[in-house]
Amino acid sequence: MKFHPEQTTREVAIQHPEAIPVLESLGIDYCCGGSKTLGESCQAKQLEWAKVADLLEAAEAPALGSGTDWTREPLHALTWHIMDVHHRYVRSATLRIRHWLEKVVAKHGAKHPEVLEVDAVFNTLAAELAMHMMKEEQILFPYIDSLARAEGNQEEFDQLPFGTVANPIHQMMAEHDDAGRALAQIHALTNGYQPPADACPTFHGLYHGLAEFERDLHQHVHLENNILFPKAVELERRFLTVAG
């Protein structure tokens, strides 16, 4: 058996990306809460370990060449992927979801006041994510890319005012935690994205869009927290040790 309850959910997501859909379907956190073990996560969700292990074992590996192992790719490729895929998605999905929210609140807000809360939480989350992504794109990611180029070409690089890269990374991870809490609140308010019996097509579209938004952000944060950030910290440590 390749899975055991002492493995952290982060380790599972990194080593077995084919298991991520299973973790998602079970509501097991592998990004912000990735330091918890599978056993702890099963206990918290009141899931039977043997059944979870069977589901993980049954997860099919992607076909050869259909996926990218980001643990083996250069950092500049990963930062570009995050911006081109996940940052782009967040911006486009935010516009769609805000449009749906406006319509659903106007039509159903009186009977379903929970959508008013969803509207408030999502708009705060969207504003915070916009600022978060801007900081990554304008400051953190360019620094990581320049550090990688400097090591590869044995060039000098200018350290930015934040000192070690661990400082902004710590801030980004704290903001990821905030986003995770906001999504958990939305998940609870929407009863796991289950629209009410009288929901119109727009209501259904809204909840489907919110569920998709949550899944994408889990993948997004996983790539940063579990792969990009640890590799960047190690790269800077290694480079500064050699340079020093």
N, C-alpha and C positions, 0 to 999 in steps of 0.2 A: 504493500500500500504506500503510495507516494505522499499521502496526506496523513497528518497526525495532529491531535488536539493541541500540542505544544507549539505548533507553527504559528507565527503571527499572520494576521490577515494580509499585512503588507508583503511578507515573504511569498505568500500564495499568489498574490496578484502579479508580483514581479516574475516569479519562476514559472507560473502557469497561467498566462493571460487568458487561456481558453476557459479558466474557471471564473473569470470576472462576471459573466452573465449569471452564473449560479449565485455568486455572492450578492449581486444586485437583486435577484429574484427573492432571496431570503432576507433582504434588508440588512446584510452584514457589512459594516463599514470597513473598507480597505484603504481609504485615503487619509482623512483627518484622524480617524481612530485606528489606524493601521498597526499600532503597537500592541493591540490586544491579541491574544491568542485565539485560535479557532474555538478551542474549548470554552474560553471565557465568553466569546461572542455567542456561541450556541446556548450557553447557560442564560445569558442576558435576554436572548430572544425566545427562551423556552423551547429550543429545538433539540431533537434527539441526535446525538453525535453520529451514531451509526448511519442514520438516514442522510444526514448532511454529507458524510464521507462518501456514501454511495453516489449521491448526485455529483459531487466533485470528481469522482473517479470516472463517471459516465460522460463528463464534459468532453467534447471532441476537440482535438487540436485543430487549428486552422490548416487549410491545405498549404502545401509547400509553396512559398513565395507569396501567399496572400496576406501575410501580416509582416510587421516590422518589429524586430527585437530592439527596443530603444535602449536597452542596457549596453548594446554593442555599437550603437551609432555615435558619431562625433557630436559634441554638445551643440555646435551651431546648427546641425540638422534638427536636433530636438527642439531648440528654441524656435526655429522657423516653423516647425510642425505645430507647436503649441499656438503660435500666433496665427498661422495661416488656417488652421483647422478650428481650434477651440476658441480663440479670441474672436475670430470672424463669426463663428456660430453664436457666441454669446451676444454679440452686437445685433445680428439679424434676428435672433429669437426674441431678444428683449423687445424689439419693435412690434413683432407679431403678438407677443403675449400681452403687452400693454394695450394694444388695440382690442384684443379679445376681452381683457379685463374691463375696459371702459364700457363695452357693449353689455357684458354680463352684469356688471354692477348696476347699470341703468335699468336693465330689464328685470333682474332677479334679486337685486340687493335688498329690497324690502322683505321678501319672503325668505331669503337665504343670507342673513347678515354675515355669515362666515366669509363670503366673498369680499366683503368690505375689508376684513382683516387681511385676507390674502392680498388684496390690492395694496394695502399699506406696507405689508412686509416685503412684497416683491419689488415695489418701487424703491424702497430703501436699499434692498439687496442689489438691484440693478445699478443704482447710483454708486454704491460702494465698489461693485465689480468694475465699473467703468474707470474709476480712479485707480483701482488696483492694477488693472491691465495697462493703463497708461504708465504707471511707475515701472512695471516690468519691461515694457517696450522701449521706454526712453532712457532708463537707467540700468536696471539689473541685467537684463538680457544682453545689451551691448557690452557691459562689463565682462560678463561670462564669456561672450564670444571673443572679445579682445584678449582675455586671459588664455583661452584655448589657442588662439593664433600665436600668441607670444611664446607659449611653451613649444608649440610645434615648430616654430621658426627660430626659436631661441632668441627672441626679440625682447626688448624692454617694454614695459607697459606702465602707464600712470595709474597708481592707486587712487580711487575716488575718495571723497571726504568721509564716506561711511566706514573707512578702515577696512576691517576684514569683511569678506562677502557674507560671513555668517550673520552679521548685523541686519542687513536688509532681508536676508532669507528668514530670519526669525520673525520679522515684521510681516512678511508675506504669509508665513505659515499661521500666524495669529489671525490674519485676515481670512485665510482659508477656514479656520475654525469658526469665525463669525458667520461666514457664508454657509457653512455646514449647519449651524444652529438655525439660521433663517430657513433653510430648505427643510429641516426637520419640522419646524413650526408650520410651514406650508403643507407639508405631507400630512401632518396631524389635522390641520384645519380642513383639508379636502378629503379626509377619511381615506387616505392612500390613493388620492386622485380618482375617487369613485363619484361620478356626477349623480345628483339626485334624480329621482324618477321623473320629475317634470322638466329635466334639463333640455334645452334646445340644442341644435347642432353646434352653435357657437360655444355653448357651455361645455359640450363634449370636447370640442376642439381645444378649448382653454386647458382643460384638465389633462388631455393628452400632451399638449405642448409643455405644460409644467412638469409632467413626468419625464418627458424627453430631456428637458432642461436639467433636471436633477441628475439623470444618468450621464449626460455629457459632462456636467461639472465634476462628478465623481471621477470620471476618466481623466479629466483635465488636472484636477488636484493630485491624482495618483501619479501622473507623469512628472509633476513638479516636486511634490513632497518626497516621493519614494525613489525617484531616479535622477532628475535634473539637479535638485538642490544638494543631495549628498555627494554627487559627482563633482559639482562645482566647488564645494568646500574642500574636498580631497585634492582637486586640481590646484586650487590656490595654495593649499598647505604644501603640496609637493613642489610647486614652482618656486614659492618663496624660500623653501628649504634649500633648493639648488642655487637660487639667486643669491641667497644670503651667504 
